[in-house]
Amino acid sequence: MLKMILPDGLSVVEARADLPEARLYPEEEAAVARAVPKRRAEYATVRHCARLAMAELGLEPAPLPPGERRAPRWPAGVVGSMTHCLGYRAAVVGPASRFRSVGVDAEPHDTLPEGVLGVVARPAEHEQHGALRRHRPGVHWDRLLFSAKESVYKTWFPLTGRWLDFQEAEIAIDPGTGHVGTFTARLLVPGHTTSGDPLTGFTGRWRVAEGLVCTAITVPARGSREVHG
């Protein structure tokens, strides 16, 4: 699902069900010590996927405990992102020498629960949603918008260490011609990376297939260039 919308140089591992062989490190156990079995299983499986992705890059397995705002703490020299939803878990990992940040999200391809679009969407996005529904009613554009904003936040936070609200980014979706397309995110709050570089927005890609909506954003390292496979 995700590999098609990510550039070369990233390792992607996906699972359609929780894996019985998935195990947690003690540092990770603490985060789900009181969680129900289903939550523990998906938490372990997505981290297992991340460690398999790290192995594909020649990296040793490592614990990935939650840090500030529950974002995973990746080993030095590594960037990554994880996502899970009903029937899908995935992790994306890459070298920090090639990527500054990556954010991915997967959601069921279904209408958002009642009231959620009103929380997520800005006025221009509501207008866009209506136009997209009329143009291509077979895509749940509300869910795609939600997923894109999740990917924006997952990309933003490692770069800035700051919270970003749904209303602080505005998404413009290019519907494309099939079930793969692009989107742009305009940041509506002043943003700078931890190294002082200004942040004004991101570009990303989306895909709808196999009952899922997936979105992905990558930020290349200085001097690197994204090459999609």
C-alpha positions as CSV (number, residue, x, y, z in Angstrom):
1,M,0.0,0.0,0.0
2,L,2.5,2.6,1.2
3,K,5.5,1.6,-0.9
4,M,3.8,2.9,-4.1
5,I,3.6,6.5,-2.7
6,L,7.0,6.7,-1.0
7,P,10.3,7.5,-2.6
8,D,13.2,5.1,-2.9
9,G,15.5,4.8,0.0
10,L,12.8,4.0,2.6
11,S,12.1,0.6,4.0
12,V,8.4,-0.3,4.3
13,V,7.0,-3.3,6.2
14,E,3.3,-3.9,6.4
15,A,1.1,-6.5,8.1
16,R,-2.6,-7.2,7.6
17,A,-3.0,-8.9,11.0
18,D,-1.3,-8.9,14.4
19,L,1.8,-11.1,14.5
20,P,2.1,-13.6,17.3
21,E,5.9,-13.4,17.1
22,A,5.9,-9.7,17.8
23,R,7.5,-8.9,21.2
24,L,8.0,-5.7,23.1
25,Y,11.1,-4.3,24.9
26,P,10.7,-3.5,28.6
27,E,10.9,0.2,27.6
28,E,7.9,-0.3,25.4
29,E,5.9,-2.5,27.8
30,A,5.4,0.4,30.2
31,A,3.3,2.3,27.6
32,V,0.7,-0.5,27.3
33,A,1.0,-2.1,30.7
34,R,-2.7,-1.5,31.4
35,A,-4.0,-1.7,27.8
36,V,-6.5,-4.3,26.6
37,P,-5.0,-7.3,24.6
38,K,-6.1,-5.9,21.3
39,R,-4.3,-2.6,21.9
40,R,-1.2,-4.5,23.1
41,A,-1.2,-6.7,20.0
42,E,-1.4,-3.8,17.5
43,Y,1.2,-1.8,19.5
44,A,3.6,-4.8,19.4
45,T,3.0,-5.6,15.8
46,V,3.6,-2.2,14.4
47,R,6.9,-2.0,16.3
48,H,7.8,-5.5,15.0
49,C,7.2,-4.1,11.5
50,A,9.5,-1.1,12.4
51,R,12.3,-3.4,13.5
52,L,12.0,-5.5,10.4
53,A,12.2,-2.3,8.3
54,M,15.3,-1.3,10.3
55,A,16.8,-4.7,9.5
56,E,16.2,-4.2,5.8
57,L,18.5,-1.1,6.1
58,G,21.1,-3.1,7.9
59,L,20.3,-1.7,11.3
60,E,20.2,-3.5,14.6
61,P,16.8,-3.9,16.3
62,A,16.1,-1.3,19.0
63,P,13.3,-0.3,21.4
64,L,10.9,2.3,20.1
65,P,9.3,3.7,23.3
66,P,6.9,6.6,23.1
67,G,8.4,10.0,23.8
68,E,6.9,13.5,24.0
69,R,3.2,13.4,22.9
70,R,3.6,9.7,22.4
71,A,5.7,10.0,19.2
72,P,8.0,7.1,18.9
73,R,11.7,7.7,19.8
74,W,13.8,6.5,16.9
75,P,17.5,5.5,17.2
76,A,20.1,8.1,16.3
77,G,20.5,8.4,12.5
78,V,17.1,7.0,11.8
79,V,13.8,8.6,10.8
80,G,10.5,6.8,10.7
81,S,6.8,6.7,11.0
82,M,4.2,4.1,12.1
83,T,0.5,3.7,11.5
84,H,-2.2,1.2,12.3
85,C,-5.9,0.8,11.7
86,L,-8.4,-2.0,11.5
87,G,-6.7,-4.8,9.5
88,Y,-3.5,-2.9,8.7
89,R,-0.2,-2.1,10.5
90,A,2.8,-0.5,8.8
91,A,6.1,1.1,9.6
92,V,8.4,3.2,7.3
93,V,12.1,3.7,8.2
94,G,14.9,5.6,6.5
95,P,18.3,7.0,7.1
96,A,18.5,10.5,8.5
97,S,21.3,11.2,6.0
98,R,18.7,11.1,3.2
99,F,15.5,12.1,5.0
100,R,14.8,14.8,7.6
101,S,11.3,13.5,8.4
102,V,8.6,11.1,7.2
103,G,4.9,10.9,8.1
104,V,2.5,8.2,7.0
105,D,-1.1,7.3,7.9
106,A,-3.6,4.6,7.0
107,E,-7.3,4.7,7.6
108,P,-10.3,2.5,6.6
109,H,-11.7,3.7,3.3
110,D,-15.1,4.7,4.8
111,T,-16.9,7.9,5.7
112,L,-15.7,9.7,8.8
113,P,-17.8,9.3,11.9
114,E,-20.5,12.0,12.3
115,G,-19.1,15.3,13.5
116,V,-15.4,14.6,12.8
117,L,-15.2,16.5,9.5
118,G,-16.4,19.6,11.3
119,V,-13.5,19.3,13.7
120,V,-10.9,18.5,11.0
121,A,-11.8,20.7,8.1
122,R,-11.3,24.4,7.5
123,P,-13.9,26.4,5.4
124,A,-12.0,26.0,2.2
125,E,-11.6,22.3,2.8
126,H,-15.3,21.9,3.3
127,E,-15.8,23.5,-0.1
128,Q,-13.2,21.3,-1.6
129,H,-14.8,18.2,-0.1
130,G,-18.1,19.0,-1.7
131,A,-16.5,19.5,-5.1
132,L,-14.5,16.3,-4.9
133,R,-17.5,14.3,-3.9
134,R,-19.4,15.6,-6.9
135,H,-16.4,15.0,-9.2
136,R,-15.5,11.5,-7.9
137,P,-18.1,10.1,-5.5
138,G,-16.3,6.7,-5.2
139,V,-13.6,8.1,-2.9
140,H,-14.2,9.0,0.7
141,W,-12.5,12.4,0.5
142,D,-13.4,13.3,4.1
143,R,-11.3,10.3,5.3
144,L,-8.5,11.1,2.9
145,L,-8.4,14.7,4.3
146,F,-8.3,13.3,7.9
147,S,-5.4,11.0,6.9
148,A,-3.5,13.7,5.2
149,K,-3.7,15.9,8.3
150,E,-2.4,13.0,10.4
151,S,0.6,12.6,8.0
152,V,1.2,16.3,8.3
153,Y,1.4,16.2,12.0
154,K,3.6,13.1,12.0
155,T,6.0,14.9,9.7
156,W,5.8,18.3,11.5
157,F,6.4,17.1,15.1
158,P,9.9,15.5,14.7
159,L,11.0,18.6,12.9
160,T,9.7,21.1,15.4
161,G,8.9,19.3,18.6
162,R,5.6,21.3,18.7
163,W,1.9,20.4,18.6
164,L,-0.1,21.2,15.4
165,D,-3.9,21.4,15.5
166,F,-6.1,20.1,12.6
167,Q,-7.1,23.8,12.0
168,E,-3.5,24.9,11.7
169,A,-2.9,23.3,8.3
170,E,-4.9,23.6,5.1
171,I,-4.9,20.7,2.7
172,A,-5.4,21.0,-1.1
173,I,-6.1,17.6,-2.7
174,D,-5.3,16.8,-6.3
175,P,-7.8,14.1,-7.2
176,G,-5.6,12.7,-9.9
177,T,-7.1,10.3,-12.5
178,G,-7.0,6.9,-10.7
179,H,-6.6,5.9,-7.1
180,V,-3.3,7.6,-6.6
181,G,-2.8,11.3,-6.3
182,T,-1.0,14.2,-4.5
183,F,-1.9,16.8,-1.9
184,T,-0.2,20.0,-0.6
185,A,-0.4,21.2,3.0
186,R,-0.1,24.9,3.8
187,L,0.9,25.6,7.4
188,L,-1.1,28.4,9.0
189,V,1.2,28.9,12.0
190,P,4.8,30.1,12.1
191,G,7.0,27.0,12.0
192,H,10.7,26.4,12.2
193,T,12.7,23.2,12.4
194,T,14.8,22.6,15.4
195,S,17.8,23.8,13.3
196,G,16.0,27.1,12.6
197,D,14.8,26.5,9.0
198,P,11.4,28.0,8.2
199,L,8.5,25.6,7.6
200,T,5.6,26.8,5.4
201,G,4.2,23.5,4.1
202,F,4.6,20.0,2.8
203,T,3.7,18.0,-0.3
204,G,2.4,14.4,-0.1
205,R,0.9,11.6,-1.9
206,W,-2.2,9.5,-1.4
207,R,-3.5,6.1,-2.4
208,V,-6.9,4.4,-2.1
209,A,-6.9,0.6,-2.5
210,E,-7.7,-2.7,-0.8
211,G,-10.2,-0.9,1.5
212,L,-7.7,1.6,2.8
213,V,-6.8,5.2,2.4
214,C,-3.0,5.8,2.8
215,T,-1.2,9.1,2.8
216,A,2.6,9.9,3.0
217,I,4.9,12.9,3.3
218,T,8.7,12.9,3.2
219,V,11.1,15.7,3.7
220,P,14.5,15.1,2.1
221,A,17.7,15.9,3.9
222,R,19.7,18.9,2.6
223,G,21.3,18.0,-0.7
224,S,19.0,15.0,-1.2
225,R,16.4,14.6,-3.9
226,E,13.3,12.4,-3.7
227,V,13.1,9.7,-6.4
228,H,9.9,7.8,-6.4
229,G,10.1,4.2,-7.6
